[in-house]
Amino acid sequence: MAQVISGPPPRNRPVAGRIVRPKPQPKYDPFILTVALALLGLGLVMVGSSSIGIADRDFGMPFHYLLRQSLFVLAGLGAAWLVIQVPLKVWEQAGPVLLLLGFMLLVLVLIIGREVNGSTRWISLGPLNLQVSEFFKLFMVIYLAGYIQRHEEQVRTRVAGFLKPMALLGAACLLLLLEPDFGAAAVLTVTVLGVLFLAGVHWWLFGVLVFVVGGLAVLLAISAPYRLERMTAFLNPWADPYDSGFQLTQALIAFGRGEWFGVGLGGSVQKLFYLPEAHTDFLFAVMAEELGLVAVIVVVALFSLLIWRALLVGRAAWLDGRFFAAFLAYGIGLGICLQVFVNIGVNMGILPTKGLTLPLMSYGGSSIVATCVAVALLLRAEHENRFDESGKPREGEPW
């Protein structure tokens, strides 16, 4: 009788008189790395181009913002390199501490924060400004992924297991709205709800909560005149092109001038004091004007690939029973997706004007560093999908 051999096949198999060795696997996902670095590089180019006029006027240095953004990118890459060395189990254990730190910083912003354009969102650290909401969103995702890992059955089957993170979310949104930062509160809320939905919350409970949260969001939007004005101005910006519709009309002009291939790098007219916040909130519009529809499609494709890989990483971890890695990846992917959608939607006039940066591209140290750290955590999750704690490849097909 033939002998039955159990266990995995040998790693080195003789084929036609020679030994075939499996190709070594890259330590980190090359797709995520390539896309993130490409977006960072393109963002640097566009920050430099879009900020030349305002930097020369305010500082007498055309590349003032480009130099600062370069330092932010280096800081973000350095932070990402440190984060990626740390096993996910350490981040899971640190989740409650990080969330507590985030709440303390949100309260501190309201006490000693720096006010800009009527909003108090930054803590001054000498020449730098820390925007706490950018890091709090990441801290909340880390905590929520750990909470689901510890209470996965309660989240799916019990109302109390679902309401506990909702209470924390409500407290965080209250602090964010006091700044006020309606955009960050909205992104955080949808991200948390999305992660809980993927965790298996009952449909009826999720539906009730979405209805309640949606109703509260509408009430908040119409309770303040400036919010209501922003909510309605985007529907017809040409009705008041010199006041409430000014930003959007200038952004739409930029898109129209860009056509297919743009007017050329550095050739934007709208960035010359026509389009407010050209290097932050409306960087995408300046890119569309200078590089055209082709660049718009490329950037959207790069973000789509990054989000797709995040969801694949989450599913692979979920199938392996590692829920912290799974929902961390899901949360990061959803958070980036929402912020990209809102920023591009605002630039193209399909959403009300909101002060949200384009991840990995817009000017801003807090946004760049926080997103680089988030991508590093995603890379770590993907790494642990393929390698065990000792660094040996897991059984089965890579990726």
VEXLOZA-719761 format. One record per residue (C-alpha): residue in three letters; x, y, z. Coordinates in nm, 3 decimals, always signed. Each point is the difference from the previous one (the first is absolute). Layout:
<lotors>
lotor rest ALA	xx X	yy Y	zz Z
...
</lotors>
This chain:
<lotors>
lotor rest MET	xx +0.000	yy +0.000	zz +0.000
lotor rest ALA	xx +0.117	yy +0.351	zz -0.070
lotor rest GLN	xx +0.114	yy +0.188	zz +0.306
lotor rest VAL	xx -0.205	yy +0.310	zz +0.083
lotor rest ILE	xx +0.216	yy +0.295	zz +0.100
lotor rest SER	xx -0.170	yy +0.273	zz +0.200
lotor rest GLY	xx +0.113	yy +0.354	zz +0.050
lotor rest PRO	xx +0.097	yy +0.282	zz -0.235
lotor rest PRO	xx +0.201	yy -0.078	zz -0.314
lotor rest PRO	xx +0.376	yy +0.055	zz +0.015
lotor rest ARG	xx +0.115	yy +0.355	zz -0.063
lotor rest ASN	xx +0.264	yy -0.105	zz -0.252
lotor rest ARG	xx -0.135	yy -0.235	zz -0.269
lotor rest PRO	xx +0.210	yy -0.168	zz -0.272
lotor rest VAL	xx -0.135	yy +0.083	zz -0.345
lotor rest ALA	xx +0.164	yy -0.150	zz -0.311
lotor rest GLY	xx +0.324	yy -0.075	zz +0.180
lotor rest ARG	xx +0.033	yy +0.332	zz +0.181
lotor rest ILE	xx -0.117	yy +0.144	zz +0.330
lotor rest VAL	xx -0.263	yy +0.276	zz -0.017
lotor rest ARG	xx +0.006	yy +0.232	zz +0.301
lotor rest PRO	xx -0.291	yy +0.230	zz +0.076
lotor rest LYS	xx +0.063	yy +0.366	zz -0.075
lotor rest PRO	xx +0.075	yy +0.202	zz +0.315
lotor rest GLN	xx -0.291	yy +0.211	zz +0.110
lotor rest PRO	xx +0.045	yy +0.376	zz +0.044
lotor rest LYS	xx -0.010	yy +0.100	zz +0.363
lotor rest TYR	xx -0.269	yy +0.262	zz -0.056
lotor rest ASP	xx -0.272	yy +0.035	zz -0.260
lotor rest PRO	xx +0.158	yy +0.163	zz -0.309
lotor rest PHE	xx -0.340	yy +0.123	zz -0.124
lotor rest ILE	xx -0.076	yy +0.199	zz +0.315
lotor rest LEU	xx +0.357	yy +0.132	zz +0.020
lotor rest THR	xx +0.010	yy +0.108	zz -0.364
lotor rest VAL	xx -0.340	yy +0.169	zz +0.007
lotor rest ALA	xx +0.068	yy +0.185	zz +0.327
lotor rest LEU	xx +0.341	yy +0.125	zz -0.117
lotor rest ALA	xx -0.143	yy +0.104	zz -0.338
lotor rest LEU	xx -0.274	yy +0.205	zz +0.169
lotor rest LEU	xx +0.252	yy +0.157	zz +0.239
lotor rest GLY	xx +0.228	yy +0.094	zz -0.291
lotor rest LEU	xx -0.279	yy +0.145	zz -0.212
lotor rest GLY	xx -0.131	yy +0.184	zz +0.304
lotor rest LEU	xx +0.339	yy +0.164	zz +0.056
lotor rest VAL	xx +0.011	yy +0.117	zz -0.361
lotor rest MET	xx -0.351	yy +0.146	zz +0.018
lotor rest VAL	xx +0.053	yy +0.167	zz +0.340
lotor rest GLY	xx +0.308	yy +0.170	zz -0.142
lotor rest SER	xx -0.182	yy +0.112	zz -0.312
lotor rest SER	xx -0.326	yy +0.110	zz +0.164
lotor rest SER	xx +0.162	yy +0.199	zz +0.282
lotor rest ILE	xx +0.260	yy +0.202	zz -0.189
lotor rest GLY	xx -0.207	yy +0.315	zz -0.020
lotor rest ILE	xx -0.124	yy +0.013	zz +0.359
lotor rest ALA	xx +0.341	yy -0.106	zz +0.139
lotor rest ASP	xx +0.175	yy +0.278	zz -0.193
lotor rest ARG	xx -0.254	yy +0.256	zz +0.116
lotor rest ASP	xx -0.002	yy -0.100	zz +0.369
lotor rest PHE	xx +0.361	yy -0.110	zz +0.057
lotor rest GLY	xx +0.203	yy +0.122	zz -0.296
lotor rest MET	xx +0.095	yy -0.365	zz -0.067
lotor rest PRO	xx -0.185	yy -0.168	zz -0.290
lotor rest PHE	xx +0.080	yy -0.349	zz +0.132
lotor rest HIS	xx -0.078	yy +0.064	zz +0.367
lotor rest TYR	xx -0.289	yy -0.247	zz +0.011
lotor rest LEU	xx +0.183	yy -0.253	zz -0.216
lotor rest LEU	xx +0.294	yy -0.006	zz +0.241
lotor rest ARG	xx -0.229	yy -0.041	zz +0.300
lotor rest GLN	xx -0.198	yy -0.271	zz -0.174
lotor rest SER	xx +0.323	yy -0.182	zz -0.082
lotor rest LEU	xx +0.087	yy +0.000	zz +0.370
lotor rest PHE	xx -0.349	yy -0.126	zz +0.083
lotor rest VAL	xx +0.039	yy -0.284	zz -0.249
lotor rest LEU	xx +0.338	yy -0.095	zz +0.146
lotor rest ALA	xx -0.151	yy +0.006	zz +0.350
lotor rest GLY	xx -0.290	yy -0.212	zz -0.122
lotor rest LEU	xx +0.231	yy -0.254	zz -0.163
lotor rest GLY	xx +0.213	yy -0.014	zz +0.315
lotor rest ALA	xx -0.306	yy -0.055	zz +0.218
lotor rest ALA	xx -0.127	yy -0.265	zz -0.242
lotor rest TRP	xx +0.333	yy -0.186	zz +0.013
lotor rest LEU	xx -0.016	yy -0.009	zz +0.380
lotor rest VAL	xx -0.365	yy -0.108	zz +0.007
lotor rest ILE	xx +0.046	yy -0.280	zz -0.251
lotor rest GLN	xx +0.261	yy -0.167	zz +0.223
lotor rest VAL	xx -0.250	yy -0.045	zz +0.285
lotor rest PRO	xx -0.221	yy -0.315	zz +0.003
lotor rest LEU	xx -0.373	yy +0.061	zz -0.019
lotor rest LYS	xx -0.057	yy -0.163	zz +0.339
lotor rest VAL	xx +0.185	yy +0.293	zz +0.157
lotor rest TRP	xx -0.232	yy +0.247	zz -0.174
lotor rest GLU	xx -0.300	yy -0.202	zz +0.109
lotor rest GLN	xx +0.111	yy +0.022	zz +0.364
lotor rest ALA	xx +0.074	yy +0.373	zz -0.038
lotor rest GLY	xx -0.344	yy +0.078	zz -0.147
lotor rest PRO	xx -0.170	yy +0.116	zz +0.325
lotor rest VAL	xx +0.301	yy +0.215	zz +0.093
lotor rest LEU	xx +0.008	yy +0.161	zz -0.345
lotor rest LEU	xx -0.374	yy +0.072	zz +0.015
lotor rest LEU	xx +0.036	yy +0.159	zz +0.345
lotor rest LEU	xx +0.289	yy +0.211	zz -0.130
lotor rest GLY	xx -0.214	yy +0.106	zz -0.295
lotor rest PHE	xx -0.284	yy +0.114	zz +0.225
lotor rest MET	xx +0.242	yy +0.195	zz +0.219
lotor rest LEU	xx +0.139	yy +0.177	zz -0.307
lotor rest LEU	xx -0.350	yy +0.081	zz -0.129
lotor rest VAL	xx -0.081	yy +0.164	zz +0.335
lotor rest LEU	xx +0.336	yy +0.180	zz -0.003
lotor rest VAL	xx -0.076	yy +0.144	zz -0.344
lotor rest LEU	xx -0.311	yy +0.168	zz +0.142
lotor rest ILE	xx +0.206	yy +0.151	zz +0.284
lotor rest ILE	xx +0.323	yy +0.117	zz -0.164
lotor rest GLY	xx -0.068	yy -0.059	zz -0.368
lotor rest ARG	xx +0.091	yy +0.244	zz -0.275
lotor rest GLU	xx -0.293	yy +0.160	zz -0.180
lotor rest VAL	xx +0.011	yy +0.032	zz -0.379
lotor rest ASN	xx -0.296	yy +0.126	zz -0.208
lotor rest GLY	xx -0.238	yy -0.045	zz +0.292
lotor rest SER	xx +0.103	yy -0.359	zz +0.081
lotor rest THR	xx +0.218	yy -0.121	zz +0.287
lotor rest ARG	xx +0.154	yy -0.321	zz -0.134
lotor rest TRP	xx +0.372	yy +0.036	zz +0.057
lotor rest ILE	xx +0.243	yy -0.011	zz +0.291
lotor rest SER	xx +0.303	yy +0.221	zz -0.060
lotor rest LEU	xx +0.335	yy -0.173	zz +0.049
lotor rest GLY	xx +0.242	yy +0.280	zz -0.080
lotor rest PRO	xx +0.025	yy +0.024	zz -0.381
lotor rest LEU	xx -0.232	yy -0.300	zz -0.042
lotor rest ASN	xx -0.374	yy -0.045	zz +0.050
lotor rest LEU	xx -0.146	yy -0.332	zz +0.111
lotor rest GLN	xx -0.346	yy -0.079	zz -0.136
lotor rest VAL	xx -0.123	yy -0.250	zz +0.255
lotor rest SER	xx -0.298	yy -0.125	zz -0.202
lotor rest GLU	xx +0.231	yy -0.157	zz -0.260
lotor rest PHE	xx +0.160	yy -0.224	zz +0.263
lotor rest PHE	xx -0.318	yy -0.058	zz +0.197
lotor rest LYS	xx -0.167	yy -0.164	zz -0.299
lotor rest LEU	xx +0.286	yy -0.252	zz -0.015
lotor rest PHE	xx -0.002	yy -0.055	zz +0.377
lotor rest MET	xx -0.374	yy -0.072	zz -0.013
lotor rest VAL	xx +0.047	yy -0.260	zz -0.274
lotor rest ILE	xx +0.280	yy -0.172	zz +0.195
lotor rest TYR	xx -0.214	yy -0.011	zz +0.315
lotor rest LEU	xx -0.310	yy -0.119	zz -0.186
lotor rest ALA	xx +0.190	yy -0.283	zz -0.172
lotor rest GLY	xx +0.129	yy -0.115	zz +0.340
lotor rest TYR	xx -0.347	yy +0.028	zz +0.151
lotor rest ILE	xx -0.145	yy -0.222	zz -0.273
lotor rest GLN	xx +0.285	yy -0.250	zz +0.051
lotor rest ARG	xx -0.086	yy -0.023	zz +0.372
lotor rest HIS	xx -0.381	yy +0.018	zz -0.028
lotor rest GLU	xx -0.076	yy -0.128	zz -0.349
lotor rest GLU	xx -0.297	yy -0.213	zz +0.109
lotor rest GLN	xx -0.149	yy +0.277	zz +0.216
lotor rest VAL	xx +0.024	yy +0.248	zz -0.287
lotor rest ARG	xx -0.196	yy -0.238	zz -0.224
lotor rest THR	xx -0.258	yy -0.128	zz +0.246
lotor rest ARG	xx -0.052	yy +0.254	zz +0.279
lotor rest VAL	xx -0.119	yy +0.359	zz -0.004
lotor rest ALA	xx +0.237	yy +0.093	zz +0.285
lotor rest GLY	xx +0.303	yy -0.121	zz -0.197
lotor rest PHE	xx -0.101	yy +0.234	zz -0.280
lotor rest LEU	xx -0.093	yy +0.302	zz +0.210
lotor rest LYS	xx +0.330	yy +0.022	zz +0.192
lotor rest PRO	xx +0.205	yy +0.117	zz -0.302
lotor rest MET	xx -0.295	yy +0.219	zz -0.100
lotor rest ALA	xx +0.024	yy +0.185	zz +0.332
lotor rest LEU	xx +0.369	yy +0.068	zz -0.060
lotor rest LEU	xx -0.077	yy +0.112	zz -0.355
lotor rest GLY	xx -0.267	yy +0.239	zz +0.129
lotor rest ALA	xx +0.241	yy +0.157	zz +0.250
lotor rest ALA	xx +0.266	yy +0.041	zz -0.268
lotor rest CYS	xx -0.241	yy +0.158	zz -0.248
lotor rest LEU	xx -0.120	yy +0.243	zz +0.266
lotor rest LEU	xx +0.357	yy +0.119	zz +0.060
lotor rest LEU	xx +0.067	yy +0.025	zz -0.374
lotor rest LEU	xx -0.316	yy +0.204	zz -0.056
lotor rest LEU	xx +0.101	yy +0.241	zz +0.275
lotor rest GLU	xx +0.316	yy +0.094	zz -0.196
lotor rest PRO	xx -0.197	yy -0.006	zz -0.242
lotor rest ASP	xx +0.115	yy -0.273	zz -0.243
lotor rest PHE	xx -0.313	yy -0.139	zz -0.160
lotor rest GLY	xx +0.194	yy -0.173	zz -0.279
lotor rest ALA	xx +0.223	yy -0.201	zz +0.235
lotor rest ALA	xx -0.303	yy -0.097	zz +0.211
lotor rest ALA	xx -0.186	yy -0.121	zz -0.309
lotor rest VAL	xx +0.295	yy -0.206	zz -0.130
lotor rest LEU	xx +0.061	yy -0.152	zz +0.344
lotor rest THR	xx -0.368	yy -0.090	zz +0.042
lotor rest VAL	xx -0.036	yy -0.168	zz -0.338
lotor rest THR	xx +0.330	yy -0.186	zz +0.045
lotor rest VAL	xx -0.102	yy -0.140	zz +0.339
lotor rest LEU	xx -0.346	yy -0.095	zz -0.125
lotor rest GLY	xx +0.154	yy -0.168	zz -0.305
lotor rest VAL	xx +0.240	yy -0.207	zz +0.210
lotor rest LEU	xx -0.280	yy -0.108	zz +0.236
lotor rest PHE	xx -0.214	yy -0.095	zz -0.298
lotor rest LEU	xx +0.280	yy -0.220	zz -0.133
lotor rest ALA	xx +0.033	yy -0.151	zz +0.349
lotor rest GLY	xx -0.350	yy -0.141	zz -0.034
lotor rest VAL	xx -0.229	yy +0.235	zz +0.192
lotor rest HIS	xx -0.369	yy -0.090	zz -0.039
lotor rest TRP	xx -0.161	yy +0.169	zz -0.299
lotor rest TRP	xx -0.291	yy +0.145	zz +0.197
lotor rest LEU	xx +0.228	yy +0.148	zz +0.268
lotor rest PHE	xx +0.233	yy +0.143	zz -0.258
lotor rest GLY	xx -0.293	yy +0.144	zz -0.195
lotor rest VAL	xx -0.144	yy +0.171	zz +0.308
lotor rest LEU	xx +0.336	yy +0.150	zz +0.088
lotor rest VAL	xx +0.063	yy +0.123	zz -0.354
lotor rest PHE	xx -0.344	yy +0.163	zz +0.004
lotor rest VAL	xx +0.069	yy +0.169	zz +0.334
lotor rest VAL	xx +0.352	yy +0.112	zz -0.096
lotor rest GLY	xx -0.126	yy +0.125	zz -0.336
lotor rest GLY	xx -0.273	yy +0.200	zz +0.171
lotor rest LEU	xx +0.247	yy +0.153	zz +0.245
lotor rest ALA	xx +0.235	yy +0.087	zz -0.286
lotor rest VAL	xx -0.280	yy +0.182	zz -0.179
lotor rest LEU	xx -0.091	yy +0.189	zz +0.317
lotor rest LEU	xx +0.363	yy +0.099	zz +0.054
lotor rest ALA	xx +0.031	yy +0.112	zz -0.360
lotor rest ILE	xx -0.304	yy +0.227	zz +0.016
lotor rest SER	xx +0.057	yy +0.123	zz +0.356
lotor rest ALA	xx +0.285	yy +0.233	zz -0.097
lotor rest PRO	xx -0.048	yy +0.253	zz -0.282
lotor rest TYR	xx +0.349	yy -0.052	zz -0.146
lotor rest ARG	xx -0.056	yy -0.378	zz -0.021
lotor rest LEU	xx -0.338	yy +0.041	zz -0.172
lotor rest GLU	xx +0.153	yy +0.250	zz -0.242
lotor rest ARG	xx +0.274	yy -0.246	zz -0.090
lotor rest MET	xx -0.252	yy -0.281	zz -0.037
lotor rest THR	xx -0.205	yy +0.196	zz -0.255
lotor rest ALA	xx +0.258	yy +0.217	zz -0.178
lotor rest PHE	xx +0.154	yy -0.293	zz -0.191
lotor rest LEU	xx -0.334	yy -0.075	zz -0.171
lotor rest ASN	xx +0.026	yy +0.322	zz -0.201
lotor rest PRO	xx +0.333	yy +0.176	zz +0.065
lotor rest TRP	xx -0.055	yy +0.235	zz -0.295
lotor rest ALA	xx -0.292	yy +0.161	zz +0.184
lotor rest ASP	xx +0.253	yy +0.179	zz +0.222
lotor rest PRO	xx +0.340	yy -0.047	zz -0.170
lotor rest TYR	xx +0.173	yy +0.276	zz +0.200
lotor rest ASP	xx -0.102	yy -0.111	zz +0.349
lotor rest SER	xx -0.143	yy -0.337	zz +0.106
lotor rest GLY	xx +0.073	yy -0.163	zz -0.335
lotor rest PHE	xx +0.343	yy +0.154	zz -0.053
lotor rest GLN	xx +0.215	yy -0.302	zz +0.088
lotor rest LEU	xx -0.201	yy -0.245	zz -0.204
lotor rest THR	xx -0.031	yy +0.220	zz -0.308
lotor rest GLN	xx +0.377	yy +0.053	zz -0.005
lotor rest ALA	xx +0.056	yy -0.377	zz +0.038
lotor rest LEU	xx -0.238	yy -0.074	zz -0.287
lotor rest ILE	xx +0.178	yy +0.256	zz -0.217
lotor rest ALA	xx +0.326	yy -0.181	zz +0.078
lotor rest PHE	xx -0.148	yy -0.332	zz -0.112
lotor rest GLY	xx -0.133	yy +0.159	zz -0.319
lotor rest ARG	xx +0.334	yy +0.160	zz -0.089
lotor rest GLY	xx +0.186	yy -0.328	zz +0.052
lotor rest GLU	xx -0.188	yy -0.195	zz -0.266
lotor rest TRP	xx +0.172	yy -0.332	zz -0.088
lotor rest PHE	xx +0.369	yy +0.070	zz +0.055
lotor rest GLY	xx +0.005	yy +0.324	zz +0.198
lotor rest VAL	xx +0.162	yy +0.337	zz -0.058
lotor rest GLY	xx +0.340	yy -0.127	zz +0.117
lotor rest LEU	xx +0.167	yy -0.034	zz +0.338
lotor rest GLY	xx +0.024	yy +0.344	zz +0.162
lotor rest GLY	xx -0.241	yy +0.154	zz -0.252
lotor rest SER	xx -0.307	yy +0.022	zz +0.222
lotor rest VAL	xx -0.174	yy +0.337	zz +0.014
lotor rest GLN	xx -0.251	yy -0.095	zz +0.270
lotor rest LYS	xx +0.272	yy -0.056	zz +0.260
lotor rest LEU	xx +0.105	yy +0.365	zz -0.033
lotor rest PHE	xx -0.222	yy +0.129	zz +0.282
lotor rest TYR	xx -0.324	yy -0.105	zz -0.171
lotor rest LEU	xx -0.037	yy -0.342	zz +0.162
lotor rest PRO	xx +0.023	yy +0.018	zz +0.382
lotor rest GLU	xx +0.203	yy -0.271	zz +0.174
lotor rest ALA	xx +0.139	yy -0.118	zz -0.334
lotor rest HIS	xx +0.277	yy -0.209	zz +0.161
lotor rest THR	xx -0.225	yy -0.163	zz +0.263
lotor rest ASP	xx -0.373	yy -0.055	zz -0.057
lotor rest PHE	xx +0.000	yy +0.077	zz -0.375
lotor rest LEU	xx +0.328	yy -0.155	zz -0.109
lotor rest PHE	xx -0.195	yy -0.248	zz -0.214
lotor rest ALA	xx -0.157	yy +0.282	zz -0.203
lotor rest VAL	xx +0.341	yy +0.159	zz -0.067
lotor rest MET	xx +0.133	yy -0.339	zz -0.112
lotor rest ALA	xx -0.297	yy -0.039	zz -0.236
lotor rest GLU	xx +0.076	yy +0.341	zz -0.151
lotor rest GLU	xx +0.372	yy -0.057	zz -0.043
lotor rest LEU	xx +0.010	yy -0.372	zz -0.088
lotor rest GLY	xx -0.348	yy -0.058	zz -0.137
lotor rest LEU	xx -0.260	yy -0.274	zz +0.016
lotor rest VAL	xx +0.265	yy -0.265	zz -0.061
lotor rest ALA	xx +0.169	yy +0.083	zz +0.333
lotor rest VAL	xx -0.340	yy +0.003	zz +0.174
lotor rest ILE	xx -0.068	yy -0.353	zz -0.124
lotor rest VAL	xx +0.348	yy -0.118	zz +0.103
lotor rest VAL	xx -0.038	yy +0.138	zz +0.355
lotor rest VAL	xx -0.347	yy -0.149	zz +0.041
lotor rest ALA	xx +0.136	yy -0.334	zz -0.125
lotor rest LEU	xx +0.290	yy +0.011	zz +0.247
lotor rest PHE	xx -0.230	yy +0.069	zz +0.294
lotor rest SER	xx -0.238	yy -0.272	zz -0.119
lotor rest LEU	xx +0.287	yy -0.250	zz -0.011
lotor rest LEU	xx +0.112	yy +0.097	zz +0.350
lotor rest ILE	xx -0.351	yy -0.040	zz +0.141
lotor rest TRP	xx -0.052	yy -0.329	zz -0.186
lotor rest ARG	xx +0.321	yy -0.141	zz +0.145
lotor rest ALA	xx -0.104	yy +0.110	zz +0.349
lotor rest LEU	xx -0.326	yy -0.191	zz -0.032
lotor rest LEU	xx +0.185	yy -0.307	zz -0.131
lotor rest VAL	xx +0.241	yy +0.014	zz +0.293
lotor rest GLY	xx -0.295	yy +0.024	zz +0.240
lotor rest ARG	xx -0.181	yy -0.296	zz -0.157
lotor rest ALA	xx +0.312	yy -0.218	zz +0.004
lotor rest ALA	xx +0.051	yy +0.073	zz +0.370
lotor rest TRP	xx -0.369	yy -0.061	zz +0.074
lotor rest LEU	xx +0.008	yy -0.341	zz -0.172
lotor rest ASP	xx +0.302	yy -0.085	zz +0.216
lotor rest GLY	xx -0.189	yy +0.094	zz +0.318
lotor rest ARG	xx +0.220	yy +0.302	zz +0.083
lotor rest PHE	xx -0.277	yy +0.251	zz +0.056
lotor rest PHE	xx +0.217	yy +0.287	zz +0.125
lotor rest ALA	xx +0.204	yy +0.004	zz -0.322
lotor rest ALA	xx -0.316	yy -0.044	zz -0.208
lotor rest PHE	xx -0.199	yy +0.288	zz +0.144
lotor rest LEU	xx +0.306	yy +0.222	zz +0.027
lotor rest ALA	xx +0.050	yy -0.042	zz -0.375
lotor rest TYR	xx -0.371	yy +0.052	zz -0.066
lotor rest GLY	xx -0.003	yy +0.316	zz +0.212
lotor rest ILE	xx +0.307	yy +0.146	zz -0.168
lotor rest GLY	xx -0.137	yy -0.078	zz -0.345
lotor rest LEU	xx -0.342	yy +0.151	zz +0.078
lotor rest GLY	xx +0.154	yy +0.309	zz +0.162
lotor rest ILE	xx +0.221	yy +0.074	zz -0.300
lotor rest CYS	xx -0.286	yy -0.075	zz -0.240
lotor rest LEU	xx -0.237	yy +0.241	zz +0.173
lotor rest GLN	xx +0.251	yy +0.283	zz +0.022
lotor rest VAL	xx +0.100	yy -0.040	zz -0.365
lotor rest PHE	xx -0.366	yy -0.011	zz -0.106
lotor rest VAL	xx -0.088	yy +0.313	zz +0.197
lotor rest ASN	xx +0.303	yy +0.199	zz -0.117
lotor rest ILE	xx -0.044	yy -0.089	zz -0.367
lotor rest GLY	xx -0.378	yy +0.046	zz +0.027
lotor rest VAL	xx +0.047	yy +0.349	zz +0.143
lotor rest ASN	xx +0.250	yy +0.091	zz -0.272
lotor rest MET	xx -0.237	yy -0.120	zz -0.274
lotor rest GLY	xx -0.310	yy +0.162	zz +0.148
lotor rest ILE	xx -0.197	yy -0.314	zz +0.085
lotor rest LEU	xx +0.028	yy +0.051	zz +0.379
lotor rest PRO	xx -0.024	yy +0.304	zz +0.229
lotor rest THR	xx +0.327	yy +0.179	zz +0.072
lotor rest LYS	xx +0.188	yy -0.170	zz +0.286
lotor rest GLY	xx +0.350	yy +0.063	zz +0.132
lotor rest LEU	xx +0.143	yy -0.350	zz -0.052
lotor rest THR	xx +0.341	yy -0.060	zz -0.152
lotor rest LEU	xx +0.079	yy -0.254	zz -0.271
lotor rest PRO	xx +0.193	yy -0.281	zz +0.177
lotor rest LEU	xx +0.371	yy -0.030	zz -0.087
lotor rest MET	xx -0.020	yy +0.298	zz -0.235
lotor rest SER	xx -0.134	yy +0.322	zz +0.157
lotor rest TYR	xx +0.220	yy +0.231	zz +0.204
lotor rest GLY	xx -0.006	yy -0.065	zz +0.373
lotor rest GLY	xx +0.235	yy -0.170	zz +0.242
lotor rest SER	xx -0.264	yy -0.167	zz +0.220
lotor rest SER	xx -0.183	yy -0.149	zz -0.297
lotor rest ILE	xx +0.319	yy -0.126	zz -0.166
lotor rest VAL	xx +0.146	yy -0.159	zz +0.315
lotor rest ALA	xx -0.330	yy -0.156	zz +0.111
lotor rest THR	xx -0.068	yy -0.148	zz -0.344
lotor rest CYS	xx +0.357	yy -0.133	zz -0.032
lotor rest VAL	xx -0.042	yy -0.171	zz +0.338
lotor rest ALA	xx -0.335	yy -0.144	zz -0.113
lotor rest VAL	xx +0.157	yy -0.140	zz -0.319
lotor rest ALA	xx +0.285	yy -0.146	zz +0.210
lotor rest LEU	xx -0.254	yy -0.181	zz +0.220
lotor rest LEU	xx -0.168	yy -0.130	zz -0.315
lotor rest LEU	xx +0.335	yy -0.127	zz -0.129
lotor rest ARG	xx +0.065	yy -0.166	zz +0.336
lotor rest ALA	xx -0.339	yy -0.173	zz -0.013
lotor rest GLU	xx +0.072	yy -0.128	zz -0.350
lotor rest HIS	xx +0.346	yy -0.115	zz +0.112
lotor rest GLU	xx -0.150	yy -0.201	zz +0.286
lotor rest ASN	xx -0.245	yy -0.157	zz -0.243
lotor rest ARG	xx +0.295	yy -0.168	zz -0.170
lotor rest PHE	xx +0.258	yy -0.037	zz +0.277
lotor rest ASP	xx -0.029	yy -0.134	zz +0.354
lotor rest GLU	xx +0.157	yy +0.156	zz +0.309
lotor rest SER	xx +0.333	yy -0.168	zz -0.069
lotor rest GLY	xx +0.013	yy +0.143	zz -0.352
lotor rest LYS	xx -0.068	yy -0.331	zz -0.176
lotor rest PRO	xx -0.252	yy -0.007	zz -0.287
lotor rest ARG	xx -0.339	yy -0.136	zz +0.096
lotor rest GLU	xx -0.127	yy -0.311	zz -0.176
lotor rest GLY	xx -0.211	yy +0.052	zz -0.308
lotor rest GLU	xx +0.019	yy +0.224	zz -0.299
lotor rest PRO	xx +0.161	yy +0.344	zz +0.052
lotor rest TRP	xx -0.242	yy +0.297	zz +0.006
</lotors>
